[in-house]
Every structure is written in C-alpha cells, then in structure tokens.
Amino acid sequence: MKMNRKNLMYVGFGSLLTLVILVIGGSIQSEEDSVRSIQPKQNKIYQQTSYSTPVPQNAPNFIDAAEESVHAVVHIKTEYERKPNMYDYFYDFHDFFERRGRQGSRAVVATGSGVIISEDGYIVTNNHVVEGADNISVTLNDKRTYEAKIVGTDPSTDLALIKVEANDLPYLVYGDSDKVKVGEWVLAVGNPFNLTSTVTAGIVSAKARNINILGPAAGSSAIESFIQTDAAVNKGNSGGALVNTNGELIGINAAIASGTGYYAGYSFAIPVNIVRKVVDDLLQYGRVQRAYIGVRITEVNSQLAEEQGLDKIEGVYIADVTENGSAEAAGIEAGDIILSIEGQDVNTVSELLGEVGQYRPGDIVDVTVKRDGDIRTYSLTLTDKYGKEEITREAPSEVLSLFGAEFETPDSETMNKLGIDYGVQITKLDRGSRLAQSGIEEGFIITRIDKTLVDNPSDVREILEGKRGGVLIEGIYPNGTVAYYGFGL
C-alpha cells in the first residue's frame, strides 16, 4: 500500500503525561493478587499458577544492550519563541507540541531524544528536534540536566550535533549499518511521551527506505536511506538510538508511518554510517561535505529492462552523465548500470545515495557497472555539486552577510506554496548594496546564480567568492513573480 506523505510523521515532540492502569475483568488487579495461590475446590485439583516462563534456546538477550543504551540516550527539551514552520507541512502542530505560558503567548516547549557519542558531551539528534530552538536543555538518565549548544546541522539528512559541557559521560559506540541484516533484532531507545529511558524491541524490516519525508527544507540533495523496523517508536523518540543486540549504535530514530500520529508498526532510522560521516564533517569542517558521482539515475524495473533490452533486473540505471563530472571523467557512460559502490550492492536509488553519502569530495571509490552484458569497475574521484574535488573548510552560518545582504533558507510553507525545493531568501538588504542597485528587493528567493543551483546560504558565498565580471541571478518572489537580475563585479 502506498503511504500518503502526510501519514509519514516525525516522532520527536510533545509533552504528554500518561497514567497506565491495567484493568482486568472490570477490577484493578494488584501485584499481591496476581501471585496468590488458587485454593482447591471440592473434587478438583488446582496447581499454583507459575509465572516462570522457560527461555527458548538461542533466544535474543536484550539485557546488556538495554543497560548499555539507556544511560547514553538523553531527553531533549527545546524552547521556541515561535513554532518552526517546517512542521506545518507534515502534521498538526498541536499534536506534537505543548504550549506553555499565558494565554496568547507564542512560547513553545517541545521534547525529543538524543544519543551521547563521546564522553565529553557531544550528542547527535535529529535536525527537526532542535531546528529553530532558542534554548536546548538535555537531561541524562541519572537526572542531571545541562544546557546544550548546536554545533552544526544537516537538513539534507535530518541530523544535528549538539554539545553539553560535561565529562566522563556514558556514550554509545558506532556499529556498521552496512552489515545490518533484514530480520536482525534491534532495540529502539528514547523518551516517548516524556517517559524517559524507554526501550522497545523489534526486527529490521527493510533497509534503504525512501519515504519522502524530508521535503523542501532539506534541499535538492536530501538523502533518505532509512532502516525500517517494527520496534515501537512514538512521539518523543526522535533523535533516540537504534541499537543492535551488542549495544552498538546502528541508527538514529527519525520517523514513523502512521495515520494517527502514534506507532502503527513502521518506524524509520537514519543509518549510523551516514550519521558518523555527518558528525565527522561537522566537527572537522563545520559543514557537511556532500559528494557526487555526476550521474542522473533511475531504478531498474521490468518496463525499463524491456525498453533497454536488459537481460536482468538489477542495479541502478544511468540515464545521463553530468558534463565534466567524475563519472564522465572515469569513463562511465549513459546506459550503464551501476551494480555496486565500493563492493556494496546497490539496487535502488536510495541504496546508491546512502552509499555515496558516506564519502566526501576528493575520495576515490570503485564503481562497478554493467555495459552490454560486460562487468566493468571504474575508480571515480568524487566531487562536490560544483565539480570541485576540494574540501570546503569554511564553516557557513545560517545567516551570512554578503554584498550588504543577509540570507536565510526559506521556510517550508513558502517553498511548498511556490513549488520549489531549493533557494535562499534575502531577509535584509542595504539600500546602497550591489544587489539593491540591480533592482532586487527584500524577500526575493535566489534559486540560481549564473545558472548554478543555489541550495543554502553558503552556496551564495561559494559561487560569488572570487567572481569577476557579469553575474546573472534568477529567482522568485513570495507572491510568485519570477525575476532575473544582472550586475557586474
């Protein structure tokens, strides 16, 4: 059954106090009653009920993994002066947030989870848990509370790295999500409904799922390659841990598929191999280093196989190669079928994006393709989206000043209304600036500069840095008016 996008929900927020009472046969049964011996009746023999269930041989043991995990998973509380617009697109705001304060106040308190990944206080969570927060409070399993600061975020993977000032903290070690198998037992650890340190178990139901939930706020380079499980995950679990039976972190819980906003059997986690790469990038470079092969791809199905005369339904089909991209430079051609990246089989677009997402520009990877029935392996030097192999070490700010202007990523409501999934908006503009002199006004959303797509504020700096000569800027105003501006540097 095809899931409607609106039924795919983030699971990160909401303060809810729930009292669970077990009612049996219309009465509340106490623990004392539950273990009381049943008295024999006349002419009948009854035995005392036994509550000791034999453990099947080779049954999974979650005790060690649970004890390891609960101390490294934290409760995150965020405070906002206003609600983040991105959530309007996915679900009813009131279902996931608790308003506090006097009547009419726009202050918002929301909750989620996070995972400690180092003893000195680095914590990974979902971007949607902390995005736009004015204050972030982290509570450990032992009830210690710290204020946290955002180190960096990556909307394209829905990940964020935050930091508390503490030492000798319990933390989880990374596993290897590439080695995770469908059917493997896993634990989900988080804080649903403000019930701290909750552990649920399930199996891996599928890998490399693309559920199209990140949306326009993530930009055109969004990576969705989720691990799907049937471990119970609810509101408040966002940013929590998905661990294997060894207690190793294999994913960050991010979303559920539900028509009600509550767990309905499907939950999704970001693979830890992507998490590890994003965290390393934010720590080393201050920004995520996204790598590209330089191809336009589509999945191989029976129709495509028949149209292209393919002998087998496998791999990912290359519809086109980017001019001067790494694939073209290595000798890969349109019509080739990518079978694997660095020895990891790829049969879907999500699998391919998930594998490439673990590398940086400048990394060399082996790509195995099929061409006319022959299997060939090429070594590719990956690039960024501008075709550069160098790492960009400059840490961009969410709001940066350039040419007398300040830029921000447009909110999702505006992008959805305009039908765009990339661009940066001019929020402030000096009247004497070069941009203003060209006729641009505040509110204008830049989508391309010199025909190069603009995905976030840092792109503006990268494209224009060192630029000389004429500049062509394309974009759209919030009222839908498309405009083009040109000026010289």
C-alpha positions in Angstrom: 0.0 0.0 0.0 1.4 3.4 -0.9 1.8 5.6 2.1 0.5 9.2 1.8 3.2 11.7 2.6 1.0 13.3 5.3 0.9 10.0 7.1 4.6 9.9 7.5 5.4 11.8 10.6 8.4 12.9 12.6 8.3 11.4 16.1 10.2 14.0 18.0 7.9 16.1 20.0 5.1 16.6 22.5 4.8 16.6 26.3 2.2 14.1 27.5 1.7 12.7 30.9 0.2 9.2 30.7 -1.0 7.0 33.5 -1.4 3.4 32.5 -3.7 1.3 34.6 -4.2 -2.4 34.0 -7.9 -3.3 34.3 -8.9 -7.0 34.2 -12.5 -8.1 34.4 -13.6 -4.7 35.5 -11.3 -4.5 38.5 -7.8 -3.4 39.2 -5.6 -6.4 40.0 -2.8 -5.8 42.5 0.6 -7.5 42.4 -0.3 -9.4 45.5 -3.4 -10.7 43.9 -1.6 -11.8 40.8 0.7 -14.2 42.6 -1.8 -15.5 45.2 -2.3 -19.3 45.2 -5.6 -20.5 43.8 -7.4 -22.6 46.5 -8.6 -26.1 45.6 -12.3 -26.7 45.2 -14.1 -29.9 46.1 -13.4 -32.9 43.8 -11.0 -30.8 41.7 -7.2 -30.4 41.9 -5.6 -27.0 41.1 -2.0 -26.1 40.9 -0.5 -22.8 41.9 0.0 -20.6 38.8 3.6 -20.3 37.7 4.9 -17.1 36.2 8.3 -18.5 35.4 8.5 -18.9 31.6 11.3 -21.0 30.3 13.6 -19.1 27.9 13.8 -20.8 24.5 17.2 -21.9 23.4 19.1 -19.2 21.4 16.5 -16.5 22.2 17.9 -13.0 21.9 19.1 -11.4 25.1 18.5 -7.7 25.2 19.5 -7.0 28.8 23.1 -6.0 28.2 22.3 -3.9 25.2 19.5 -2.1 27.1 21.6 -1.4 30.1 24.3 0.0 27.8 21.9 2.2 25.8 19.6 3.8 28.4 22.4 5.7 30.1 23.7 7.1 26.8 20.3 8.3 25.5 19.1 11.7 26.7 15.9 13.6 27.0 16.0 16.9 25.0 13.7 19.8 25.7 13.6 22.8 23.4 12.0 26.2 23.7 10.9 28.3 20.9 9.6 31.9 20.6 7.6 30.7 17.7 6.8 27.4 16.1 9.0 26.1 13.3 7.1 26.4 10.0 8.5 23.2 8.6 6.2 21.1 10.7 3.0 22.5 9.3 3.7 20.5 6.2 3.8 17.2 7.9 1.2 17.2 10.7 -1.0 19.2 13.0 1.2 21.3 15.2 -0.9 20.8 18.3 -0.4 17.0 18.2 3.3 17.3 18.7 3.9 20.4 20.8 2.8 21.6 24.2 2.1 25.3 24.6 3.0 26.9 27.9 2.7 30.4 29.4 -0.1 32.8 29.5 -3.0 33.0 27.0 -1.8 34.3 23.6 1.8 33.6 24.3 3.8 32.2 21.4 6.3 30.4 23.5 6.6 26.7 22.8 8.1 23.8 24.7 8.9 20.6 22.8 10.7 17.4 23.6 12.7 14.7 21.8 15.7 12.4 22.3 19.4 12.4 21.6 22.4 10.0 21.8 25.7 10.7 23.6 28.5 9.8 21.2 31.5 10.9 23.3 32.4 11.2 26.9 33.0 14.9 26.6 29.4 15.7 25.8 28.7 15.5 22.0 25.2 14.4 21.3 23.6 13.5 18.0 19.9 14.0 17.4 17.5 14.9 14.6 17.7 18.3 12.9 13.9 18.6 13.3 14.3 18.2 17.1 16.5 21.3 17.6 15.9 23.4 14.5 15.0 27.0 15.3 15.2 26.4 19.1 16.1 29.3 21.3 17.0 27.2 24.2 18.0 23.5 24.4 18.0 21.5 27.7 19.4 18.0 28.0 18.5 15.6 30.8 20.6 12.5 31.4 19.2 9.2 32.6 20.6 9.9 36.1 18.5 13.2 36.1 21.5 15.6 35.6 20.4 18.5 33.4 22.6 20.6 31.1 22.1 23.5 28.7 23.2 22.5 25.1 24.5 24.4 22.1 24.1 23.5 18.5 27.5 22.5 16.9 26.0 22.0 13.4 23.0 20.8 11.5 22.4 19.0 8.2 18.8 19.2 7.0 19.6 17.0 4.0 19.9 14.0 6.3 17.8 15.4 9.2 20.8 15.2 11.6 22.1 17.7 14.2 25.1 17.7 16.5 24.8 19.4 19.9 27.2 19.8 22.8 26.9 19.9 26.6 29.8 21.0 28.9 30.4 17.8 30.8 33.0 15.0 31.1 33.1 11.2 31.7 29.6 10.7 30.2 28.3 7.3 29.1 28.2 7.0 25.4 27.4 4.6 22.6 30.0 3.2 20.1 29.2 3.2 16.4 28.2 -0.1 14.8 28.2 -0.7 11.0 24.8 -0.1 9.4 26.1 -1.7 6.1 26.3 -5.0 7.9 22.8 -4.8 9.4 20.6 -7.6 8.1 16.8 -7.7 7.5 15.4 -9.8 10.3 18.0 -8.8 12.8 16.9 -8.0 16.3 17.2 -4.3 17.3 16.3 -2.0 20.2 14.8 1.5 20.0 15.7 3.6 23.0 14.2 7.0 23.6 11.8 9.2 25.5 8.2 8.7 24.1 5.6 10.9 25.7 8.2 12.1 28.2 8.5 8.6 29.6 12.3 8.6 30.0 14.6 5.7 29.2 12.1 3.6 27.3 13.4 0.5 25.5 11.4 -1.4 22.8 12.5 -4.3 20.6 11.8 -5.4 17.1 13.4 -6.6 13.9 14.9 -4.8 10.9 12.0 -4.9 8.4 13.8 -3.3 5.4 16.8 -1.2 4.5 17.3 1.8 2.3 13.8 3.0 2.5 12.9 6.4 0.9 9.7 7.7 2.5 9.9 11.3 1.0 9.6 13.0 4.4 12.5 15.4 4.4 10.8 17.7 1.9 11.8 21.1 0.6 13.6 22.2 3.8 16.3 19.6 3.1 17.0 20.9 -0.4 17.7 19.0 -3.5 20.5 17.0 -2.0 18.3 15.2 0.6 19.4 11.7 1.4 16.8 9.2 2.5 18.0 5.7 3.0 16.2 4.7 6.2 16.4 1.5 8.2 12.8 0.3 8.7 12.0 -1.6 11.9 8.9 -2.7 13.8 10.3 -1.6 17.1 7.6 0.6 18.8 8.6 4.3 18.3 6.3 7.2 19.3 6.3 10.9 19.8 9.4 11.9 21.7 11.6 9.1 20.2 13.0 11.3 17.5 16.8 11.5 17.9 16.9 8.4 20.0 19.1 5.3 19.4 18.5 2.2 17.3 21.0 -0.4 18.6 21.8 -4.0 17.9 22.0 -6.7 20.5 25.7 -5.9 21.1 24.6 -2.4 22.3 26.2 -0.7 19.2 24.5 2.3 17.7 23.2 1.4 14.2 20.8 4.3 13.6 19.1 7.4 14.8 15.3 7.1 15.0 13.6 9.8 12.9 10.1 9.0 11.8 7.0 6.7 11.9 4.4 5.9 9.4 1.0 6.4 10.9 -2.4 7.8 10.2 -2.9 8.8 13.8 0.5 10.2 14.9 1.0 7.1 17.1 3.0 4.0 16.4 1.3 1.7 13.9 4.0 -0.8 13.1 6.5 1.1 11.0 9.4 3.2 12.2 12.5 4.6 10.4 16.0 5.3 11.5 18.9 7.1 9.8 21.8 4.5 9.3 24.8 5.1 11.6 27.3 5.1 8.7 25.6 8.3 7.4 25.4 9.6 11.0 29.1 9.1 11.6 30.1 10.8 8.4 27.9 13.8 9.0 29.2 14.2 12.6 32.8 13.9 11.5 32.2 16.6 8.8 30.6 19.0 11.3 33.4 18.5 13.8 36.3 18.8 11.3 35.0 21.3 8.7 32.0 23.0 10.3 29.8 21.8 7.5 28.8 18.7 5.7 30.9 17.7 2.7 28.5 16.2 0.2 30.0 14.1 -2.6 28.5 13.4 -6.1 29.2 10.9 -8.8 27.8 13.1 -11.5 25.0 11.0 -12.9 21.2 11.1 -13.4 19.9 7.7 -12.3 16.7 5.7 -12.2 15.8 2.3 -10.8 15.7 -0.7 -13.0 12.3 -2.3 -13.2 10.6 -4.7 -15.7 9.5 -1.9 -18.0 12.9 -0.3 -18.2 14.6 -3.7 -18.7 12.3 -4.4 -21.6 12.8 -0.9 -23.1 16.5 -1.0 -22.8 16.9 -4.7 -23.7 18.5 -5.6 -20.3 19.0 -9.2 -19.5 18.4 -8.9 -15.8 16.6 -6.6 -13.4 19.4 -5.4 -11.1 21.3 -2.3 -10.2 20.6 1.4 -10.9 20.3 2.7 -14.5 22.3 5.7 -15.6 20.0 7.9 -17.7 22.6 10.6 -18.2 26.1 11.7 -17.0 27.0 15.2 -15.9 29.3 17.1 -18.2 32.8 17.2 -16.6 31.6 15.2 -13.7 33.5 12.4 -12.0 31.6 9.6 -13.8 32.3 11.0 -17.2 35.9 11.6 -16.4 36.3 8.0 -15.3 34.7 6.6 -18.5 31.2 5.8 -17.3 28.5 6.3 -19.9 24.8 6.9 -20.1 23.1 3.5 -20.4 25.5 1.8 -17.9 24.0 0.1 -14.9 25.6 0.7 -11.5 25.8 -2.6 -9.6 27.9 -1.6 -6.6 29.8 1.2 -4.8 33.0 0.0 -3.0 31.7 -3.5 -3.1 28.3 -2.7 -1.6 25.5 -3.8 -4.0 23.0 -1.1 -5.0 19.6 -1.9 -6.5 17.7 1.2 -5.6 18.3 4.9 -5.8 18.1 5.1 -2.0 20.8 2.5 -1.6 23.1 4.3 -4.0 22.5 7.7 -2.3 23.1 6.1 1.1 26.5 4.6 0.0 27.7 7.8 -1.8 26.6 9.8 1.2 29.3 8.2 3.3 32.1 9.8 1.2 33.5 13.3 0.7 34.6 15.2 -2.4 38.1 14.0 -3.3 37.5 10.5 -2.1 38.2 7.7 -4.6 35.6 5.0 -4.9 35.3 1.9 -7.1 32.1 1.8 -9.0 31.1 -1.5 -10.7 28.8 -1.2 -13.7 27.4 -3.4 -16.4 27.6 -2.3 -20.0 26.3 -4.5 -22.8 26.5 -7.6 -20.5 30.1 -6.9 -19.5 31.0 -6.1 -15.9 33.5 -3.3 -15.5 34.9 -1.4 -12.5 35.9 2.2 -12.6 37.8 4.3 -10.0 36.0 7.7 -9.5 37.3 10.7 -7.7 34.1 12.2 -6.2 33.4 15.9 -6.4 31.0 18.4 -4.8 28.0 19.6 -6.7 30.1 22.3 -8.4 32.5 19.7 -9.8 35.3 20.5 -7.3 37.3 17.8 -5.6 38.5 20.0 -2.7 37.1 20.0 0.8 35.4 23.3 1.7 36.7 24.1 5.2 34.8 27.4 5.7 32.0 27.0 8.2 28.9 28.7 6.8 26.5 30.5 9.1 22.7 30.2 8.7 22.5 33.9 8.2 25.6 35.4 6.5 26.4 38.9 5.3 27.4 39.3 1.7 27.2 42.3 -0.6 25.2 44.2 2.0 22.6 41.4 2.3 21.6 38.7 4.7 20.3 35.3 3.5 18.3 32.5 5.1 16.8 29.2 3.9 13.1 29.9 3.1 10.5 28.2 5.4 8.8 25.2 4.1 5.4 26.8 3.8 6.7 29.4 1.3 8.6 26.8 -0.7 5.6 24.5 -0.9 3.4 27.4 -2.0 5.9 28.3 -4.7 6.5 24.8 -5.8 10.3 25.0 -5.3 12.6 22.7 -3.2 15.8 24.9 -3.1 16.8 28.5 -2.9 17.9 31.2 -0.4 15.8 34.2 0.6 17.1 37.7 1.1 15.9 38.8 4.5 17.8 42.1 4.8 19.2 44.3 2.1 21.1 47.6 2.4 19.8 50.2 0.0 23.2 51.0 -1.3 24.3 47.4 -1.8 25.2 46.0 -5.2 22.2 43.7 -5.1 19.8 46.5 -4.3 21.2 48.7 -7.0 20.5 45.9 -9.5 16.8 46.1 -8.6 16.5 43.1 -6.2 14.2 43.7 -3.2 14.0 42.1 0.2 12.1 38.8 0.3 13.5 37.7 -3.1 14.4 34.0 -3.2 17.5 33.3 -5.2 17.3 29.9 -7.0 20.2 30.1 -9.4 23.3 32.2 -9.8 25.0 32.0 -13.2 22.7 29.0 -13.9 24.2 27.2 -10.8 21.5 25.9 -8.4 21.5 27.6 -5.0 20.6 25.2 -2.2 21.6 27.1 1.0 23.1 30.4 2.1 26.7 29.1 1.9 26.2 28.4 -1.8 25.9 32.2 -2.4 29.4 32.7 -1.0 30.9 29.8 -2.8 29.6 30.8 -6.2 30.4 34.5 -5.9 33.7 34.2 -4.0 36.5 35.5 -6.3 33.9 36.1 -9.1 34.8 38.8 -11.6 32.6 40.1 -14.5 28.9 39.8 -15.0 26.5 37.9 -12.7 23.1 36.6 -13.6 20.7 35.9 -10.6 17.4 34.0 -11.1 14.7 33.6 -8.5 11.2 34.2 -7.4 9.3 36.5 -5.0 6.9 35.1 -2.3 3.9 36.3 -4.4 5.1 34.0 -7.3 6.7 36.6 -9.5 9.7 35.2 -11.3 12.6 37.6 -11.9 16.1 37.8 -13.3 18.8 40.3 -12.4 22.2 41.1 -13.7 25.1 43.1 -12.4 28.9 43.3 -12.7 31.6 42.6 -10.1 
